[in-house]
Amino acid sequence: MIKNSEHSFHIPVMGTSFTMDSPIKVARYGISSVLSIGDDDLCERLRKYYSKIYNEPFVPIETKEKDFRAKRITAYLNLINDVVLDQIKKIKKDKFEPGKEITRYFELLSEDSKLKKLYNKMLKTKDNTEKKELEEELRSNIVPGSIDVNIMTKVDRDIYDNDGNRQPEGTSDALSALRGFAQSKLTSSIVLSAGFNRRLYAYASMFDDFYPDEKGETKKKIVLKVSDFRSTKIQGKFLAKKGLWVSEYRIESGLNCGGHAFATEGNLIGPIMEEFKNKKETFLAGLYEICNKAIQQMERIVFKKQPDAIITVQGGIGTSKEDTFLKREFSVTSTGWATPFLLVPEAVTVDDYTQDLLVSATKEDLYLSRVSPLNILFNTVRGTKSEALKRDRIAKGSPGSPCPKGHLAIYNTEFTDLPVCTASRRYQKKKIEQIESLEHSKEEKKRLYDDTVEKVCLCEDLSAGTYIKYNINSGRPLNPAICPGPNLAFFNRIYSLAEMVSHIYGKIDLLQDVKRPHMFIQELKMYIDHFSQEIKETFPKLTPKHIQRLNSFKTNLLDGIEYYKQLVPKMIEETKKCQQYFLDDLNTLGSELEKLILENKAVFAV
């Protein structure tokens, strides 16, 4: 049985590069983190960088090699695995003295942790023999945090040769990345985010590590990042029919998060978690039956009993009280803390300029943008070098990126036979020419132009900061972008790892003098703002389908507000004063929503 760390939080994936080497920084303290495996070039350059630091041999994997993308990802993950295991080996040999890594390992644990209580007992013990026995027991329980990886399932570009012929199945970006993880030495999880990719999910069934062994253990586990229960059922059942068990359902707020924001139809995170809590047991029992039947038909080893499937949550958590409430009220096993860790250099990698930008960012600086070429809302901050470069290119009459990597050249074939990225110079030039030829008003042409040139090269700019931080030559100009959630506005300095972990566990309060809305309130406000924007954009071209969607959106928001009103007495971690603030905010936002509905009777007429 694989031992799990006793930490009850994890660091989710952030952008292309910000958590790319987080396991090397924090896994030795038992802290789990998630890195992106979308950029094989970044994997290769970081492997070279860390191979030099840890005196490991480095043999380049060139792009001319067959299956180079998967091989690069495997090689990088194997290096991280070896580095972390070596770190753990060294920690176990440490003496229990101030300043030692073994001491830090246990000091970072929550006071509620069984291991922390054992550690405190060891510190108080006067008997030398008993002390030595306790020390050895502590050492035997030291385990690294999980080195998990993320695939954004929508980013699954097909690969074509120079003659425009699509390469065989299994060579697409997401499938190659999955293969790279599956063939690695890691015993960890793959987090599948951003929607349902049938061919990717089916492809996972090709690898033995996703199936149980004689002990009922799977070396590689599957995590689904989800934002509603309906899609969770569909995805979980699809995987179960392939004999694949989902070990974790990672609920994330649709809007109150960093990076891409996958807005629901007004489904708020509180009611979503309530539904998961109420339906989990029946749902999992059904999946277990389907999954084991599929495994049996493959003549593989079946699960001897129903395996665990935990529920975790992330998106906008900012205080230990919120963290504790989520775990207690919704039976959440672990919480994801992302954006606050962007201000913890010991845990993530951000270049100095961008880090200074984050420190000084206000609520007004953080916004939901349309910069993503995927046409999905994207949380970001004003003033990045990526934004400056984009504006400079527009001013010079040459908008768009050279598109050196092309990972987001997935869907658009508006002007080409093969897909191109909408942030590329090639696409934007053609699009602008088309806009200029349209018989539209000047205002409409400007709107279309602005929307076209707003896109930026996320492939390049989200990894640029890591190249700058480590002085790695990418061979290209570097203008970093970053993707914090709105929660960043309330954290306003650089923090140590110990400070942030202590804040999560309630040992200290980094936001003691900061006025901050509850995470549920923050998300609700974002959804009402998004609802208002949807009404404005939809109204001129209103269809029955639009009306149905907007009415569903309205109902879900109203139901969510009523749900939160009933939830307030259960928020026992909060003071009566804070509970009243929560109710006041709910009533204010409820009135704002009612006013919006009344102002748009044509949409919401009964």
N, C-alpha and C positions, 0 to 999 in steps of 0.2 A: 504494500500500500504506500503510495507516494505521500510523503508528509507535506502539509500545506503550511505556509507562513501564518502567524497569528495576527498579522495586520488586517484590519477590517476596511481598508480603503485601497484603491489602486490608482495609478496615473494613466488615464486613457491616452490613446494616440492623439497627437496634436500636429496637424499639418503633415507635410511630407518629411520634415527633417527634425522638428524640435524635440522629439523623443526618440530619434534614431539611435542614440547611444545611451539613453536613460538606463537600460539594464546594467551597463558597465558602471554607472554612477551610483545606482541605488539598490540593485538586486542583492548585493552582499549584505544589506540590512534587512532582508526579508520583504522588501517592498516590490510589489508587482507593477510592471509597466507594459505599455503596448507601443510597438514601433511600426511604422509603415514600411511595406516592402513593395511599394509602387514604382520606385525609381532605382533600377538596377545600377545605373551609373553612379549614383550616390553611394549605394552599397559597396561598390567596387573601390571607390576613392576612400571611403571610410575604413574599409578593410586594409588598404595600403597604409593609411595613417596610423591605425591602431596596431598593425603588425610591427611597425617600426618601434612604437612605444613599448610593446610587450615582447620584443625580440623574437617575433614569430616569422617564419619564412613567408615570403610573399611571391607568388607566381601569378602574373596578370592573366585574367580571363578576357581575351580580346573579343570584340564584336563579330569577328569572322568565324569564331568557333561555333560549332553546332550547339544549339540550346544554351547559348551564352547567358541569356537573362536568368534562367532558372539556376544555372551553375553559380552565377555571381551571388544570387540571393542565398543559396545553400552555403556557400563559402563564408559569407559575412555572418550568417546566423551561427555557423559552427565556431567561428572565431569568438563571437560573443559568449557562446556557451562555454567554451574552454576558459576564457578569461574569468567569467563569473565563478566557475567551479574551482579555479585556482585561488581566487579571492577567498572563497568559503574555506578552502583547505587551510589557507594561511590564518584566517580568523580563528579557526578552531584550535590553533596552536598558541594563540595569544594568551598572555597572563591577564587575569582580571584586575587591571590597574587603570587609573584615570588616564584618559587620552588614547587608550588602546581601542582598536576596531571592535573587538569582542564586547567591550564595555558599551560602546556606542550602539551596537546591535540591540542590546537589551534595554538600554536607556530610552531608545526610540519607541519601544512598545507601549501600548496603552496600559494604564494601571489596572484595567479589568482583565488583562490577558493572564491566563494561567501561568504562562512562562515568565511573565513579569513578576508575578507573585512569588514564584520559585526563586527568581533572581534576588528579589528583596529579602527573602528568607535566607539565602546564601550570604548576603551582605551582613545580616544581623547575627549570623551564627558565630559563636565564639569557639566551639569545638573544632579543632583543625581537621580531624578525621572526617567529621560530618561535612565540613566545608568543602573538602576535596571531593567527596562523593557528590555533593550538590553541583559543584563546578563541572564534573564529568557528565552529569545528567543534563546540565544546561548545554554543554558542548554538543552532546548527541542530538539535541533538538534544534540546532542551528540549521536552517534551510534557506536557500536563496528565494527571493521573490520570483514569480513566474516571468519568463521572457516571452511574452505574447506578441503576436504579429497581427496586423490589420490589412485586409484587402477591401478597398472601396469597390464594391461589386459592379457599379456602373462604369468604372474605368477599366474597360475590357476591350481595348483596341485590337482589331484583327491586323495581322501582319501581311504585307504584300511584297512581292519581289519587284525588281526593277521594271518588269514587263506588265505590272499591274495584276499579277495572278495571286489570289489569296493563298497563303500558306496553309498547310494541313491543320486539322483540328488539334488543339493542344498547344498551339504556338501563340495564341492571343495573350495579351498582357496579364489578365487576371489568372488564366489557367497556368501560365508559366510561373507566376508568382506562387500560386498554390503548390505547384510541383516543387519549387525551390524550398518551400517550408516543409512539405511532406518528406523530402529526401534529406532533411537536415537531422542533426543529432538531438535537437531540442525535444524535451518532454514538456509540452506547454500547449497553449490554445491558439487557434486562429479565429480572429474576430471578423465576421462578415458583416459589413455595414453598407448602407445606402441602397437597400432594396433587394429584390429577388432576381438572381441571375441563374436561370435554370441549368444552363450548360456548365456553369461553374460548380453548382451544387452536385450535379450528376458526376462531374469529373472527380470530385472528392472521393467517390465510391471506388475509385481505381487504386487507392492506397491503403495498405494493410494497417498502417499506424492509426487509422481512424476507427478500427474495429477492436472489440475486446479480445484480450489474451486469456490464457487459462485461469488467471486470477480475477477476470472480469474487469481488468483495467485497460483503458485506451491510452496509448502513448501520446497521441495527438488528440486534443479535444476541440469541439466546435462551439463557438459563441456567436449568437445572433444579436446584433444591435438592432433594437426595434423601437417603434414609437406608438404602436397600438396593438391591441390583442388580436384583432381580425387578421392582419397580415402575419402575425406571429403563428397563428394556427395553420395558415396556408403553408408557410415556409417550413414549420416544424414537421408537418405531415408529409410534405414532399421529401424531406431528408430522411424521415423514418422509413418511408417506402423504399429507400435506397439502403436501408440497414444502418443509417447514420444517426447517432444520438446527439442531441443538442445538450451540452452540459451546463450552459448558462444562457439566460435571456437577459440581455443588458438593455434596460429601458433608458432611453435618452429623451430629454425634452426636445420637441420639434423645433423650437425657436431659441430657447434660453440655453444656448450652447456655443461652443466655438466652431469655427470652420463652416462647412456647408450646413444650412438649416433646412430640414425637411419638414415644412409646416404641415400639420394635420388639418382636418376640417374643424378646428376649434377644440379638439380633444386635449384636455389639460392633463398634466402629468399626475396629479392627485387621483382623479377618477380612473385614469389608466392603471395605476398601481393597485387601486382597489379592485378593479376587475381581475387583474392578474392574481391577486391574493385569493379572491373568492373562487376562481375557476382553475387554479393551478393544479390541484390534486387530481381532479377528473380529467383534465387535459393531458397531464403526463401519463396517467394510467392508460389512456387510449393510445398514446404514442408508443408506450412501452410494448404493448401488444403488437402493434403494426411493425415496429422496429425488429423485435425478436423473430417475428414470422419471416420478415425479409432476410434476416441474417441466416436463419435456418434453411431457407430455400437456396442460399448461396453455399450451403454446406460449410459454413464457418462456425466458430465457437460462439454460442449465444450468451447473453447476459444471464447469470444465474439468479439475479434479483434485479429489481428496478434500480438503475443507477441514479445518482444524484442529479438534479437539475436545479441550480440555484437562480434566484432573481437578484439582480443588482440594478443600481440606478445611478444616473449621472446627469449633469446639466444644471448649472447655476447654484449648486450647493455652496454655502459660504460660511456657515457657522457650525460649531460642534452640536448645538441644539437642534438645528435642522438635520444634521447627520444622524444623531441619536433618535430623533422622532421617526425618520424614514425607516430605520432598522426595526424599531419597536412596533410601530403602527402597521407597517406593510410587510413585515417578515423579510426584509431585505438583508442579504448576507454581507454585501460589500457595497461601498459607495465610490463613485469615480470623482476625483478632484482633478480637474484639468487646468483651466485658465489661471487660478492662483499660482500654480507651479511654474508658469512662464516667468515669474519673478523670483524663482529659486534656481540660480545658476548651478548649484550642486546636483540638480535633478534633470534639467533640460538644457538645450543648447540654443541660445539666442545671441545674435551679434550685439555689440555694445550700443550702436546707434539705435537699433530697434528696441533694446531693453530700456534705454533712457526714454524713448517715446512711450513705452508702456507705463513706466513709473509716473509720468506726468499726465497720462490720458484721463480725461474727464468723461462723464456720461455722454456729453455731446460729441465727443471724439469717436465713440464706439457706435457703430451702426451696421444695419443689415444692408449690404450692397448688392449690386448686380454685376460684379466684376468677374464672376466665374463663367468660363466658356461653356459649362454644362447647363447654363440657364437655370441654375438653382441659387436661391438666396445664399449669401456668404457673409458671415460675420467678420468684420475687420475694423481697423482703426485708421483715422485720418493722419496723414503726414508721413507715410512710409516712403522709402526710396523707390519702391515699385510704382506707387502713385505718381511720384515726381517724374519718373522716366516716361510713364504713359502720357502725362500732360505735355512733356517736352516733345515727344514724337508727334502728338496732335498739333502742337503749335508750329512744328516744322513742316506740316503737311504730309507726314509719313506715319500715320497711326498703325498700330499693330506690332506684333512680335515676329522675329525671324522664325520662331517655332523650332528650336534646335532639337527638342526631345520628342514632341508629338504624341505624348501619352493621351491627351484629351482630343485628339483628332479621331472622333468616334462616330458621330452621327451625321454631321452636316455634309450633304452632297448637292447643295443648292446650285453651285456653279462648277462642280467638278465631278468626275466619275468616281473617284475615291474620296473617302471622308477627309475633311480638313478641320482644323481647330478654328473656332470663331474668334479667337484672340490673335490669330495669325495675320500677318501683313497681307498675305495672299488673299485671304477671305475678305478682310475689311476693305481692301482696294476694290474688289468686285462689288461688294455690297454698297459701298458709297456711290459707285457709278450707277448702280441700279436705283438707289434712292434719288439721285439727282435727275434721273429720267422720268420719275413718277409725276403724275399730274396731281400733286397734293398741295395743300397750303404750306406756306413757309414754316409755320409753327409745327405742322405734322412732320415735315422733312427734318426739321431740327431735332424733334423727339426721336425719330428713327436713327438719325446720325449719332446722337448722344448715346443711345442704347447700344449701337454697334461698336463705337470706339471705347466704351466703358470697360470692355473685357480686357483682362491682363493674363499674362503667361504664368499660370499657377505652377506648372511643371518646373519652370526655371526659378521663379521668384520665391517660392516657398522653401526651396533648398539653398538659396543664395546665402542666407545668414550663417549656415553651418560652414560653408566654404570660407567665408570671411573670418569667422571665429577661429578656425583652425589653420588659417593661411594656406588653404588647399587651392591649387591652381586649377580652375575649371576650364580655362581657355576661352572664357566668355565674360562680358561685363556682368557685374553682380549688383543687383538692386533688390534687396529683400522685401518680401511681403510677409504679413503675419495675420493670424486669424483668431484673436481672443474673443471670448464671449463677453456680454455686458457686465458680468460679475467683476471684471478687472477694475472697473471704476472705483471700487471700494477698497482695493489693495494698492497702496501708493508708495511702496519702497521695495528695495531688494531684501529678501528674507533668506535666512539660513534654512537648511533642511530641517534641523531640529526645531526651529521656530514654527515652520509650517505644519510639521507633524504634531507638535504640541498643541497648535491651534485646532487641528482636526479632532484631537482627542480631548479637548477642553481643559488642558493643563494651563494654557494661557489664552487670551482673547486678543487677537491682532486687530479686531474691529470694535474694540470697546467704546471708543468715542466717535464711531462712524454711524451716521444715520443711513440705514440700508433697508429697503423693503424685503420682506420675506421672499424666498425663492418662488413660492406659488404666486405671489402678487406680481413679482417681476415678469413671470411668464405670462400671466393673464393680461397684463398691460401690453406686452409685446403682441399678443394675439389680437387684442382689440384694435391696436394700431394696424396690424396686418389685415384684419377684417375690413377696416375702413378703406385701406388702400385697394383691396380686392374689389370692393363695391365701386370705387372711382374708376378703376381700370375696366371693369366688366360692363358698367352701366350703358355706355354708348352702343354696345353690341350685345345687349341682353338677349339670351335664349332661354327656353324652358330648362335646359340642362344647367345653365348658370344660376337660374332662380332656385332650382332644387339644391344645388351645392351651397349657395349662400344661406338658404333657410336651414339647412343641416348645420352649417357653421354657427348660425345664430342660436339654434337649439342647444348645441353642445356647449357653447359659452354660458348660456343662461343656466343650464343644468350644472355646469361646473361651479358656478358661483354659489348656487344653492347647496351643492355638496360641501364646499369649503365652509359655509356657514355652520353646517352640522358638525364639521370636523373640529372646529375651534376648541370646544371643551376637552378634546382629547390631546390638545397640544400642551401637555403638562410640563414639558421642558421650558416653556415660555412663561414669563411672569404675566399676571393679570393685565398689567399695563400694556405689554406687548401683544397680548391676545386682543385687547381693545383696539390697538393700532391696526392689527390685521383686519378686524371687522370694519373699522372705519375706511380702510383702503378698499375693501371689498364693496362696501356701499357706494363709495365714490366711483369706482370703476363700473359697478352695476348701473349707476345713473348715467354714466357716459355711454354705456352700451345701449341703454333704453332710448336715449336721445338720438343715437345713430340710427336705430331701427325706425323711430318715428320720422326722421328726416328722409327716409328712403321707403316710403309707403308703397311705391310702385314695385319694389322688390319683395317686400314682406307683407303685402296685403293678404289677409286670410281668405 
